[in-house]
Amino acid sequence: MTLLLNRSDLESLLDPADCLAALRRGFTAEAAELTARRIVTSLPGPGSATALIPGLITGIPAYTVKVNAKFPGVRPALRGVVCLHDLETGELLALLDSATITAWRTGLAAALGTHALARRDAGTVAVVGAGAQADLVLHGLSALRPVTALAVCDLDAGRATDFAERHGRRLGVLPSVAADAPTAAQDSEVVVVATWARRPLLNAGDVAAGAHVTSLGADEPGKNELGPELLENARVVVDDIPLAVEMGVLAGAGLGVKHAAGTLRDVLCGEVPGRVKESEITVYAPVGLPWQDLALAWAAYAAARDAGLGAEFDFLH
């Protein structure tokens, strides 16, 4: 029997603190022997198809295959499934809503990266792109450090206002809504950019010395949130260097391997320093890795079994 877990199920099962711990364990676990693959292809219309295979973490007796449809003009813009398989038999243990898994794993992994690279006293945060991923970054980051101020910018002013008010109440701060990305970033110590942009939203001079920028939008060819001069003068950490050069933040800026200081795994394992100088600008720009889907899918599956949630379906009947 396969367990079906929709968005409502997952949001009731997933806990940010537990997910942060699972992702941290994944980043610091022994690397899997197999090379994971991320496949992105354009479609005849406005969308793209993405597959991430296989999600593997040492110690978890399962693997994931994720298939996503990405259509920026539609809400939700991402739809698909995460298939959770038994590692020994291939049994399809669960089908999970990929939009929820992707938002949670991307946002919370980004919160880990942001916390690791930002100055210890950094608490003023700007959010550019008030969507699901930024929402989870802010939830995760506020669990790791105090957030003392919040500025929000989005193409949809109403969505920016709603995001700012909702998180302002939760954090106990008086938020502001900015007209554009540079205005939001100019006085912020942490900047989170999570958009579909194909032209840089922030360039050299838009970010203050000593600030940290997390860029989540450059996850496939053609997407680009940060200008090349900003990246050239920053300490850039990614989740996978070859992917960053092939389709991530470095590819979008026309930069190469030498512009990556290392990976978040290197930083969390103590092999590479996250920040060398207080005055430098740091950047975390992940593409997203298959094992992160497994970390949250396995946690959700185990919690669902314990709680008796989800619908069972027999594909072999």
Phi and psi restraints in degrees (value plus and minus 20) as a CYANA .aco file:
   2 THR   PHI    -124.5   -84.5
   2 THR   PSI     113.9   153.9
   3 LEU   PHI    -108.8   -68.8
   3 LEU   PSI     107.7   147.7
   4 LEU   PHI    -120.9   -80.9
   4 LEU   PSI     102.6   142.6
   5 LEU   PHI    -143.9  -103.9
   5 LEU   PSI      91.7   131.7
   6 ASN   PHI    -110.6   -70.6
   6 ASN   PSI    -195.2  -155.2
   7 ARG   PHI     -79.8   -39.8
   7 ARG   PSI     -65.7   -25.7
   8 SER   PHI     -80.7   -40.7
   8 SER   PSI     -62.3   -22.3
   9 ASP   PHI     -78.6   -38.6
   9 ASP   PSI     -70.0   -30.0
  10 LEU   PHI     -84.6   -44.6
  10 LEU   PSI     -60.3   -20.3
  11 GLU   PHI     -88.0   -48.0
  11 GLU   PSI     -45.9    -5.9
  12 SER   PHI    -102.1   -62.1
  12 SER   PSI     -42.8    -2.8
  13 LEU   PHI    -113.4   -73.4
  13 LEU   PSI     -55.9   -15.9
  14 LEU   PHI    -100.7   -60.7
  14 LEU   PSI     117.1   157.1
  15 ASP   PHI    -139.6   -99.6
  15 ASP   PSI     105.9   145.9
  16 PRO   PHI     -74.5   -34.5
  16 PRO   PSI     -62.7   -22.7
  17 ALA   PHI     -84.8   -44.8
  17 ALA   PSI     -63.0   -23.0
  18 ASP   PHI     -85.3   -45.3
  18 ASP   PSI     -58.6   -18.6
  19 CYS   PHI     -87.8   -47.8
  19 CYS   PSI     -60.6   -20.6
  20 LEU   PHI     -78.9   -38.9
  20 LEU   PSI     -63.2   -23.2
  21 ALA   PHI     -85.1   -45.1
  21 ALA   PSI     -60.4   -20.4
  22 ALA   PHI     -85.2   -45.2
  22 ALA   PSI     -60.3   -20.3
  23 LEU   PHI     -88.9   -48.9
  23 LEU   PSI     -60.0   -20.0
  24 ARG   PHI     -81.4   -41.4
  24 ARG   PSI     -62.6   -22.6
  25 ARG   PHI     -81.3   -41.3
  25 ARG   PSI     -58.8   -18.8
  26 GLY   PHI     -85.0   -45.0
  26 GLY   PSI     -61.4   -21.4
  27 PHE   PHI     -85.1   -45.1
  27 PHE   PSI     -52.7   -12.7
  28 THR   PHI    -121.3   -81.3
  28 THR   PSI     -20.3    19.7
  29 ALA   PHI     -92.3   -52.3
  29 ALA   PSI     143.4   183.4
  30 GLU   PHI     -81.0   -41.0
  30 GLU   PSI     114.7   154.7
  31 ALA   PHI     -85.0   -45.0
  31 ALA   PSI     121.0   161.0
  32 ALA   PHI     -86.8   -46.8
  32 ALA   PSI     130.1   170.1
  33 GLU   PHI     -92.5   -52.5
  33 GLU   PSI     -50.9   -10.9
  34 LEU   PHI    -105.1   -65.1
  34 LEU   PSI     125.5   165.5
  35 THR   PHI    -104.8   -64.8
  35 THR   PSI     103.1   143.1
  36 ALA   PHI     -94.4   -54.4
  36 ALA   PSI     134.7   174.7
  37 ARG   PHI    -143.5  -103.5
  37 ARG   PSI     119.4   159.4
  38 ARG   PHI    -141.6  -101.6
  38 ARG   PSI      95.7   135.7
  39 ILE   PHI    -134.1   -94.1
  39 ILE   PSI     104.5   144.5
  40 VAL   PHI    -147.0  -107.0
  40 VAL   PSI     111.4   151.4
  41 THR   PHI    -157.8  -117.8
  41 THR   PSI     120.9   160.9
  42 SER   PHI     -94.4   -54.4
  42 SER   PSI     135.2   175.2
  43 LEU   PHI    -132.7   -92.7
  43 LEU   PSI     145.0   185.0
  44 PRO   PHI     -78.4   -38.4
  44 PRO   PSI     -49.8    -9.8
  45 GLY   PHI    -115.2   -75.2
  45 GLY   PSI    -164.3  -124.3
  46 PRO   PHI    -106.9   -66.9
  46 PRO   PSI     -21.0    19.0
  47 GLY   PHI    -126.0   -86.0
  47 GLY   PSI    -199.1  -159.1
  48 SER   PHI    -161.3  -121.3
  48 SER   PSI     138.1   178.1
  49 ALA   PHI    -134.6   -94.6
  49 ALA   PSI     116.6   156.6
  50 THR   PHI    -151.4  -111.4
  50 THR   PSI     118.9   158.9
  51 ALA   PHI    -151.7  -111.7
  51 ALA   PSI     115.8   155.8
  52 LEU   PHI    -141.0  -101.0
  52 LEU   PSI      98.5   138.5
  53 ILE   PHI    -164.8  -124.8
  53 ILE   PSI     131.8   171.8
  54 PRO   PHI    -110.1   -70.1
  54 PRO   PSI     131.4   171.4
  55 GLY   PHI    -102.3   -62.3
  55 GLY   PSI      98.4   138.4
  56 LEU   PHI    -155.1  -115.1
  56 LEU   PSI     116.5   156.5
  57 ILE   PHI    -157.0  -117.0
  57 ILE   PSI     109.1   149.1
  58 THR   PHI     -75.2   -35.2
  58 THR   PSI     108.2   148.2
  59 GLY   PHI      80.1   120.1
  59 GLY   PSI     -32.8     7.2
  60 ILE   PHI    -124.0   -84.0
  60 ILE   PSI     102.5   142.5
  61 PRO   PHI    -103.9   -63.9
  61 PRO   PSI      25.5    65.5
  62 ALA   PHI    -174.4  -134.4
  62 ALA   PSI     147.8   187.8
  63 TYR   PHI    -161.6  -121.6
  63 TYR   PSI     142.9   182.9
  64 THR   PHI    -141.9  -101.9
  64 THR   PSI     131.2   171.2
  65 VAL   PHI    -148.2  -108.2
  65 VAL   PSI     105.6   145.6
  66 LYS   PHI    -136.7   -96.7
  66 LYS   PSI     115.6   155.6
  67 VAL   PHI    -146.4  -106.4
  67 VAL   PSI     102.6   142.6
  68 ASN   PHI    -142.4  -102.4
  68 ASN   PSI     124.3   164.3
  69 ALA   PHI    -126.4   -86.4
  69 ALA   PSI     108.0   148.0
  70 LYS   PHI    -136.9   -96.9
  70 LYS   PSI      95.2   135.2
  71 PHE   PHI    -151.1  -111.1
  71 PHE   PSI      76.0   116.0
  72 PRO   PHI     -76.7   -36.7
  72 PRO   PSI     -49.1    -9.1
  73 GLY   PHI    -106.0   -66.0
  73 GLY   PSI     -17.6    22.4
  74 VAL   PHI    -133.1   -93.1
  74 VAL   PSI     133.0   173.0
  75 ARG   PHI    -140.6  -100.6
  75 ARG   PSI      99.7   139.7
  76 PRO   PHI     -94.1   -54.1
  76 PRO   PSI     129.9   169.9
  77 ALA   PHI     -96.3   -56.3
  77 ALA   PSI     -39.5     0.5
  78 LEU   PHI    -142.2  -102.2
  78 LEU   PSI     109.2   149.2
  79 ARG   PHI    -159.8  -119.8
  79 ARG   PSI     125.7   165.7
  80 GLY   PHI     143.8   183.8
  80 GLY   PSI    -182.9  -142.9
  81 VAL   PHI    -157.5  -117.5
  81 VAL   PSI     129.8   169.8
  82 VAL   PHI    -127.0   -87.0
  82 VAL   PSI     102.1   142.1
  83 CYS   PHI    -115.8   -75.8
  83 CYS   PSI     101.9   141.9
  84 LEU   PHI    -124.8   -84.8
  84 LEU   PSI      97.0   137.0
  85 HIS   PHI    -134.3   -94.3
  85 HIS   PSI     125.8   165.8
  86 ASP   PHI     -86.1   -46.1
  86 ASP   PSI     113.0   153.0
  87 LEU   PHI     -92.0   -52.0
  87 LEU   PSI     -45.2    -5.2
  88 GLU   PHI    -110.2   -70.2
  88 GLU   PSI     -57.3   -17.3
  89 THR   PHI    -132.2   -92.2
  89 THR   PSI     -36.8     3.2
  90 GLY   PHI      60.4   100.4
  90 GLY   PSI     -19.4    20.6
  91 GLU   PHI     -74.2   -34.2
  91 GLU   PSI     116.2   156.2
  92 LEU   PHI     -99.5   -59.5
  92 LEU   PSI      80.1   120.1
  93 LEU   PHI     -94.5   -54.5
  93 LEU   PSI     -59.6   -19.6
  94 ALA   PHI    -177.2  -137.2
  94 ALA   PSI     131.6   171.6
  95 LEU   PHI    -135.9   -95.9
  95 LEU   PSI     105.3   145.3
  96 LEU   PHI    -143.0  -103.0
  96 LEU   PSI     125.7   165.7
  97 ASP   PHI     -81.2   -41.2
  97 ASP   PSI      99.8   139.8
  98 SER   PHI     -95.4   -55.4
  98 SER   PSI     -47.9    -7.9
  99 ALA   PHI     -81.5   -41.5
  99 ALA   PSI     -62.0   -22.0
 100 THR   PHI     -90.3   -50.3
 100 THR   PSI     -67.8   -27.8
 101 ILE   PHI     -79.2   -39.2
 101 ILE   PSI     -64.0   -24.0
 102 THR   PHI     -85.0   -45.0
 102 THR   PSI     -64.9   -24.9
 103 ALA   PHI     -82.2   -42.2
 103 ALA   PSI     -64.5   -24.5
 104 TRP   PHI     -87.5   -47.5
 104 TRP   PSI     -67.6   -27.6
 105 ARG   PHI     -90.3   -50.3
 105 ARG   PSI     -56.9   -16.9
 106 THR   PHI     -88.4   -48.4
 106 THR   PSI     -68.2   -28.2
 107 GLY   PHI     -85.4   -45.4
 107 GLY   PSI     -63.8   -23.8
 108 LEU   PHI     -95.7   -55.7
 108 LEU   PSI     -54.7   -14.7
 109 ALA   PHI     -84.4   -44.4
 109 ALA   PSI     -57.7   -17.7
 110 ALA   PHI     -86.2   -46.2
 110 ALA   PSI     -54.0   -14.0
 111 ALA   PHI     -83.3   -43.3
 111 ALA   PSI     -60.8   -20.8
 112 LEU   PHI     -80.4   -40.4
 112 LEU   PSI     -66.2   -26.2
 113 GLY   PHI     -84.3   -44.3
 113 GLY   PSI     -61.5   -21.5
 114 THR   PHI     -82.6   -42.6
 114 THR   PSI     -66.1   -26.1
 115 HIS   PHI     -84.0   -44.0
 115 HIS   PSI     -57.3   -17.3
 116 ALA   PHI     -90.7   -50.7
 116 ALA   PSI     -48.7    -8.7
 117 LEU   PHI    -124.2   -84.2
 117 LEU   PSI     -47.3    -7.3
 118 ALA   PHI     -90.0   -50.0
 118 ALA   PSI     135.6   175.6
 119 ARG   PHI     -78.1   -38.1
 119 ARG   PSI     128.5   168.5
 120 ARG   PHI     -80.1   -40.1
 120 ARG   PSI     -51.1   -11.1
 121 ASP   PHI    -114.9   -74.9
 121 ASP   PSI     -14.7    25.3
 122 ALA   PHI     -92.4   -52.4
 122 ALA   PSI     103.5   143.5
 123 GLY   PHI    -157.1  -117.1
 123 GLY   PSI     -30.4     9.6
 124 THR   PHI    -109.6   -69.6
 124 THR   PSI     103.2   143.2
 125 VAL   PHI    -141.0  -101.0
 125 VAL   PSI     116.3   156.3
 126 ALA   PHI    -133.0   -93.0
 126 ALA   PSI     117.8   157.8
 127 VAL   PHI    -138.6   -98.6
 127 VAL   PSI     103.1   143.1
 128 VAL   PHI    -133.8   -93.8
 128 VAL   PSI      89.0   129.0
 129 GLY   PHI      80.7   120.7
 129 GLY   PSI      72.6   112.6
 130 ALA   PHI    -111.8   -71.8
 130 ALA   PSI      38.5    78.5
 131 GLY   PHI    -126.4   -86.4
 131 GLY   PSI    -186.3  -146.3
 132 ALA   PHI     -84.5   -44.5
 132 ALA   PSI     -58.2   -18.2
 133 GLN   PHI     -88.7   -48.7
 133 GLN   PSI     -64.1   -24.1
 134 ALA   PHI     -82.5   -42.5
 134 ALA   PSI     -56.3   -16.3
 135 ASP   PHI     -77.6   -37.6
 135 ASP   PSI     -65.5   -25.5
 136 LEU   PHI     -92.8   -52.8
 136 LEU   PSI     -54.2   -14.2
 137 VAL   PHI     -77.8   -37.8
 137 VAL   PSI     -66.8   -26.8
 138 LEU   PHI     -87.4   -47.4
 138 LEU   PSI     -59.5   -19.5
 139 HIS   PHI     -80.4   -40.4
 139 HIS   PSI     -67.2   -27.2
 140 GLY   PHI     -87.5   -47.5
 140 GLY   PSI     -63.0   -23.0
 141 LEU   PHI     -84.5   -44.5
 141 LEU   PSI     -59.7   -19.7
 142 SER   PHI     -90.3   -50.3
 142 SER   PSI     -37.7     2.3
 143 ALA   PHI    -100.8   -60.8
 143 ALA   PSI     -37.6     2.4
 144 LEU   PHI    -121.7   -81.7
 144 LEU   PSI     -46.0    -6.0
 145 ARG   PHI    -178.3  -138.3
 145 ARG   PSI     139.0   179.0
 146 PRO   PHI     -88.3   -48.3
 146 PRO   PSI     117.3   157.3
 147 VAL   PHI    -126.1   -86.1
 147 VAL   PSI      97.2   137.2
 148 THR   PHI    -123.0   -83.0
 148 THR   PSI     -35.0     5.0
 149 ALA   PHI    -176.1  -136.1
 149 ALA   PSI     132.2   172.2
 150 LEU   PHI    -162.5  -122.5
 150 LEU   PSI     107.0   147.0
 151 ALA   PHI    -140.8  -100.8
 151 ALA   PSI     119.0   159.0
 152 VAL   PHI    -149.8  -109.8
 152 VAL   PSI     119.4   159.4
 153 CYS   PHI    -156.3  -116.3
 153 CYS   PSI     116.0   156.0
 154 ASP   PHI    -173.9  -133.9
 154 ASP   PSI     131.8   171.8
 155 LEU   PHI     -79.3   -39.3
 155 LEU   PSI     -50.0   -10.0
 156 ASP   PHI    -116.3   -76.3
 156 ASP   PSI      84.3   124.3
 157 ALA   PHI     -80.0   -40.0
 157 ALA   PSI     -56.2   -16.2
 158 GLY   PHI     -84.7   -44.7
 158 GLY   PSI     -60.9   -20.9
 159 ARG   PHI     -86.7   -46.7
 159 ARG   PSI     -58.7   -18.7
 160 ALA   PHI     -81.6   -41.6
 160 ALA   PSI     -63.5   -23.5
 161 THR   PHI     -84.3   -44.3
 161 THR   PSI     -64.5   -24.5
 162 ASP   PHI     -81.4   -41.4
 162 ASP   PSI     -65.4   -25.4
 163 PHE   PHI     -80.3   -40.3
 163 PHE   PSI     -67.6   -27.6
 164 ALA   PHI     -82.5   -42.5
 164 ALA   PSI     -65.1   -25.1
 165 GLU   PHI     -87.4   -47.4
 165 GLU   PSI     -61.5   -21.5
 166 ARG   PHI     -83.3   -43.3
 166 ARG   PSI     -68.3   -28.3
 167 HIS   PHI     -96.3   -56.3
 167 HIS   PSI     -49.9    -9.9
 168 GLY   PHI     -80.2   -40.2
 168 GLY   PSI     -64.0   -24.0
 169 ARG   PHI     -83.1   -43.1
 169 ARG   PSI     -63.7   -23.7
 170 ARG   PHI     -84.8   -44.8
 170 ARG   PSI     -58.6   -18.6
 171 LEU   PHI    -110.1   -70.1
 171 LEU   PSI     -33.1     6.9
 172 GLY   PHI      52.7    92.7
 172 GLY   PSI      14.2    54.2
 173 VAL   PHI    -144.3  -104.3
 173 VAL   PSI     140.2   180.2
 174 LEU   PHI    -115.1   -75.1
 174 LEU   PSI      84.9   124.9
 175 PRO   PHI    -102.2   -62.2
 175 PRO   PSI     147.0   187.0
 176 SER   PHI    -149.7  -109.7
 176 SER   PSI     135.5   175.5
 177 VAL   PHI    -132.1   -92.1
 177 VAL   PSI     104.4   144.4
 178 ALA   PHI    -119.7   -79.7
 178 ALA   PSI     133.0   173.0
 179 ALA   PHI     -95.5   -55.5
 179 ALA   PSI     -48.2    -8.2
 180 ASP   PHI    -174.7  -134.7
 180 ASP   PSI     152.7   192.7
 181 ALA   PHI     -83.1   -43.1
 181 ALA   PSI     -67.2   -27.2
 182 PRO   PHI     -79.0   -39.0
 182 PRO   PSI     -58.2   -18.2
 183 THR   PHI     -85.4   -45.4
 183 THR   PSI     -62.2   -22.2
 184 ALA   PHI     -83.6   -43.6
 184 ALA   PSI     -58.0   -18.0
 185 ALA   PHI    -102.6   -62.6
 185 ALA   PSI     -42.8    -2.8
 186 GLN   PHI     -79.5   -39.5
 186 GLN   PSI     -55.1   -15.1
 187 ASP   PHI    -132.4   -92.4
 187 ASP   PSI      -2.4    37.6
 188 SER   PHI    -123.9   -83.9
 188 SER   PSI     124.1   164.1
 189 GLU   PHI    -109.4   -69.4
 189 GLU   PSI     -41.4    -1.4
 190 VAL   PHI    -153.2  -113.2
 190 VAL   PSI     110.6   150.6
 191 VAL   PHI    -144.6  -104.6
 191 VAL   PSI     105.2   145.2
 192 VAL   PHI    -132.4   -92.4
 192 VAL   PSI      99.7   139.7
 193 VAL   PHI    -135.7   -95.7
 193 VAL   PSI      99.8   139.8
 194 ALA   PHI    -159.8  -119.8
 194 ALA   PSI      65.1   105.1
 195 THR   PHI    -156.4  -116.4
 195 THR   PSI    -199.5  -159.5
 196 TRP   PHI    -122.3   -82.3
 196 TRP   PSI      -0.4    39.6
 197 ALA   PHI     -80.4   -40.4
 197 ALA   PSI     124.1   164.1
 198 ARG   PHI    -137.7   -97.7
 198 ARG   PSI     -16.9    23.1
 199 ARG   PHI    -152.2  -112.2
 199 ARG   PSI     126.9   166.9
 200 PRO   PHI     -76.8   -36.8
 200 PRO   PSI     114.3   154.3
 201 LEU   PHI    -114.4   -74.4
 201 LEU   PSI     -46.3    -6.3
 202 LEU   PHI    -147.8  -107.8
 202 LEU   PSI     114.9   154.9
 203 ASN   PHI    -145.5  -105.5
 203 ASN   PSI     156.3   196.3
 204 ALA   PHI     -75.0   -35.0
 204 ALA   PSI     113.4   153.4
 205 GLY   PHI      76.1   116.1
 205 GLY   PSI     -36.2     3.8
 206 ASP   PHI    -103.2   -63.2
 206 ASP   PSI     -38.1     1.9
 207 VAL   PHI    -136.0   -96.0
 207 VAL   PSI     114.4   154.4
 208 ALA   PHI     -91.1   -51.1
 208 ALA   PSI     132.4   172.4
 209 ALA   PHI     -78.3   -38.3
 209 ALA   PSI     117.3   157.3
 210 GLY   PHI      65.8   105.8
 210 GLY   PSI     -23.7    16.3
 211 ALA   PHI    -101.6   -61.6
 211 ALA   PSI     142.8   182.8
 212 HIS   PHI    -137.6   -97.6
 212 HIS   PSI     121.1   161.1
 213 VAL   PHI    -143.7  -103.7
 213 VAL   PSI     107.9   147.9
 214 THR   PHI    -129.2   -89.2
 214 THR   PSI     101.7   141.7
 215 SER   PHI    -134.6   -94.6
 215 SER   PSI      97.7   137.7
 216 LEU   PHI    -125.8   -85.8
 216 LEU   PSI     -28.9    11.1
 217 GLY   PHI    -100.8   -60.8
 217 GLY   PSI     -42.6    -2.6
 218 ALA   PHI    -105.7   -65.7
 218 ALA   PSI      51.8    91.8
 219 ASP   PHI    -134.5   -94.5
 219 ASP   PSI     -12.5    27.5
 220 GLU   PHI    -180.4  -140.4
 220 GLU   PSI     142.5   182.5
 221 PRO   PHI     -75.8   -35.8
 221 PRO   PSI     117.9   157.9
 222 GLY   PHI      75.4   115.4
 222 GLY   PSI     -37.3     2.7
 223 LYS   PHI    -110.8   -70.8
 223 LYS   PSI     119.7   159.7
 224 ASN   PHI    -179.5  -139.5
 224 ASN   PSI      99.5   139.5
 225 GLU   PHI    -132.4   -92.4
 225 GLU   PSI     -43.8    -3.8
 226 LEU   PHI    -140.7  -100.7
 226 LEU   PSI     115.7   155.7
 227 GLY   PHI     -91.1   -51.1
 227 GLY   PSI     133.8   173.8
 228 PRO   PHI     -81.9   -41.9
 228 PRO   PSI     -57.0   -17.0
 229 GLU   PHI     -86.8   -46.8
 229 GLU   PSI     -55.9   -15.9
 230 LEU   PHI     -82.1   -42.1
 230 LEU   PSI     -65.9   -25.9
 231 LEU   PHI     -88.5   -48.5
 231 LEU   PSI     -59.2   -19.2
 232 GLU   PHI     -82.0   -42.0
 232 GLU   PSI     -48.9    -8.9
 233 ASN   PHI    -123.2   -83.2
 233 ASN   PSI      -6.3    33.7
 234 ALA   PHI    -138.3   -98.3
 234 ALA   PSI     144.0   184.0
 235 ARG   PHI    -112.5   -72.5
 235 ARG   PSI      90.1   130.1
 236 VAL   PHI    -122.8   -82.8
 236 VAL   PSI     104.7   144.7
 237 VAL   PHI    -138.1   -98.1
 237 VAL   PSI     117.1   157.1
 238 VAL   PHI    -145.7  -105.7
 238 VAL   PSI     160.0   200.0
 239 ASP   PHI    -115.4   -75.4
 239 ASP   PSI     -43.9    -3.9
 240 ASP   PHI    -173.2  -133.2
 240 ASP   PSI      97.9   137.9
 241 ILE   PHI     -87.8   -47.8
 241 ILE   PSI     -66.7   -26.7
 242 PRO   PHI     -78.3   -38.3
 242 PRO   PSI     -60.1   -20.1
 243 LEU   PHI     -87.7   -47.7
 243 LEU   PSI     -56.8   -16.8
 244 ALA   PHI     -82.6   -42.6
 244 ALA   PSI     -55.5   -15.5
 245 VAL   PHI     -98.6   -58.6
 245 VAL   PSI     -52.6   -12.6
 246 GLU   PHI     -99.3   -59.3
 246 GLU   PSI     -64.1   -24.1
 247 MET   PHI    -165.4  -125.4
 247 MET   PSI     -19.0    21.0
 248 GLY   PHI    -120.2   -80.2
 248 GLY   PSI    -170.3  -130.3
 249 VAL   PHI     -83.6   -43.6
 249 VAL   PSI     -56.8   -16.8
 250 LEU   PHI     -90.6   -50.6
 250 LEU   PSI     -58.4   -18.4
 251 ALA   PHI     -81.5   -41.5
 251 ALA   PSI     -64.1   -24.1
 252 GLY   PHI     -82.7   -42.7
 252 GLY   PSI     -48.8    -8.8
 253 ALA   PHI    -117.6   -77.6
 253 ALA   PSI     -18.8    21.2
 254 GLY   PHI      50.9    90.9
 254 GLY   PSI       8.7    48.7
 255 LEU   PHI    -128.4   -88.4
 255 LEU   PSI     145.8   185.8
 256 GLY   PHI    -138.2   -98.2
 256 GLY   PSI    -186.7  -146.7
 257 VAL   PHI     -77.9   -37.9
 257 VAL   PSI     -56.9   -16.9
 258 LYS   PHI     -83.8   -43.8
 258 LYS   PSI     -36.9     3.1
 259 HIS   PHI    -107.9   -67.9
 259 HIS   PSI     -20.3    19.7
 260 ALA   PHI    -120.0   -80.0
 260 ALA   PSI     104.6   144.6
 261 ALA   PHI     -96.2   -56.2
 261 ALA   PSI     -41.0    -1.0
 262 GLY   PHI     135.6   175.6
 262 GLY   PSI    -187.9  -147.9
 263 THR   PHI    -129.7   -89.7
 263 THR   PSI     143.9   183.9
 264 LEU   PHI     -83.3   -43.3
 264 LEU   PSI     -54.5   -14.5
 265 ARG   PHI     -77.2   -37.2
 265 ARG   PSI     -64.4   -24.4
 266 ASP   PHI     -79.2   -39.2
 266 ASP   PSI     -62.0   -22.0
 267 VAL   PHI     -87.9   -47.9
 267 VAL   PSI     -68.4   -28.4
 268 LEU   PHI     -88.8   -48.8
 268 LEU   PSI     -45.7    -5.7
 269 CYS   PHI    -106.4   -66.4
 269 CYS   PSI     -21.1    18.9
 270 GLY   PHI      57.5    97.5
 270 GLY   PSI      -4.4    35.6
 271 GLU   PHI    -108.0   -68.0
 271 GLU   PSI     -41.5    -1.5
 272 VAL   PHI    -158.1  -118.1
 272 VAL   PSI     114.3   154.3
 273 PRO   PHI     -90.6   -50.6
 273 PRO   PSI     119.4   159.4
 274 GLY   PHI     -94.1   -54.1
 274 GLY   PSI     -61.4   -21.4
 275 ARG   PHI    -155.5  -115.5
 275 ARG   PSI     108.5   148.5
 276 VAL   PHI    -115.0   -75.0
 276 VAL   PSI     -61.1   -21.1
 277 LYS   PHI    -147.6  -107.6
 277 LYS   PSI     124.9   164.9
 278 GLU   PHI     -82.4   -42.4
 278 GLU   PSI     -49.3    -9.3
 279 SER   PHI    -107.6   -67.6
 279 SER   PSI     -28.4    11.6
 280 GLU   PHI     -99.8   -59.8
 280 GLU   PSI     134.5   174.5
 281 ILE   PHI    -109.4   -69.4
 281 ILE   PSI     109.4   149.4
 282 THR   PHI    -130.7   -90.7
 282 THR   PSI     130.9   170.9
 283 VAL   PHI    -153.9  -113.9
 283 VAL   PSI     112.0   152.0
 284 TYR   PHI    -134.9   -94.9
 284 TYR   PSI     101.8   141.8
 285 ALA   PHI    -156.5  -116.5
 285 ALA   PSI      66.4   106.4
 286 PRO   PHI    -102.1   -62.1
 286 PRO   PSI     137.1   177.1
 287 VAL   PHI    -116.9   -76.9
 287 VAL   PSI     -54.0   -14.0
 288 GLY   PHI      87.3   127.3
 288 GLY   PSI     107.8   147.8
 289 LEU   PHI    -138.3   -98.3
 289 LEU   PSI     126.9   166.9
 290 PRO   PHI     -78.1   -38.1
 290 PRO   PSI     -55.0   -15.0
 291 TRP   PHI     -83.0   -43.0
 291 TRP   PSI     -45.5    -5.5
 292 GLN   PHI     -86.2   -46.2
 292 GLN   PSI     -54.8   -14.8
 293 ASP   PHI     -83.0   -43.0
 293 ASP   PSI     -61.1   -21.1
 294 LEU   PHI     -84.3   -44.3
 294 LEU   PSI     -62.5   -22.5
 295 ALA   PHI     -74.4   -34.4
 295 ALA   PSI     -65.3   -25.3
 296 LEU   PHI    -103.5   -63.5
 296 LEU   PSI     -54.8   -14.8
 297 ALA   PHI     -83.8   -43.8
 297 ALA   PSI     -61.4   -21.4
 298 TRP   PHI     -87.2   -47.2
 298 TRP   PSI     -60.9   -20.9
 299 ALA   PHI     -82.4   -42.4
 299 ALA   PSI     -63.3   -23.3
 300 ALA   PHI     -87.0   -47.0
 300 ALA   PSI     -61.5   -21.5
 301 TYR   PHI     -82.3   -42.3
 301 TYR   PSI     -65.3   -25.3
 302 ALA   PHI     -84.2   -44.2
 302 ALA   PSI     -61.9   -21.9
 303 ALA   PHI     -86.7   -46.7
 303 ALA   PSI     -57.6   -17.6
 304 ALA   PHI     -85.4   -45.4
 304 ALA   PSI     -61.1   -21.1
 305 ARG   PHI     -82.2   -42.2
 305 ARG   PSI     -62.0   -22.0
 306 ASP   PHI     -86.4   -46.4
 306 ASP   PSI     -56.9   -16.9
 307 ALA   PHI    -111.7   -71.7
 307 ALA   PSI     -29.1    10.9
 308 GLY   PHI      50.4    90.4
 308 GLY   PSI      11.5    51.5
 309 LEU   PHI    -119.7   -79.7
 309 LEU   PSI     141.8   181.8
 310 GLY   PHI      72.2   112.2
 310 GLY   PSI     137.0   177.0
 311 ALA   PHI    -120.6   -80.6
 311 ALA   PSI     121.0   161.0
 312 GLU   PHI    -114.7   -74.7
 312 GLU   PSI     121.4   161.4
 313 PHE   PHI    -161.7  -121.7
 313 PHE   PSI     117.5   157.5
 314 ASP   PHI    -124.1   -84.1
 314 ASP   PSI      81.5   121.5
 315 PHE   PHI     -91.7   -51.7
 315 PHE   PSI     -38.0     2.0
 316 LEU   PHI    -115.3   -75.3
 316 LEU   PSI     -18.4    21.6
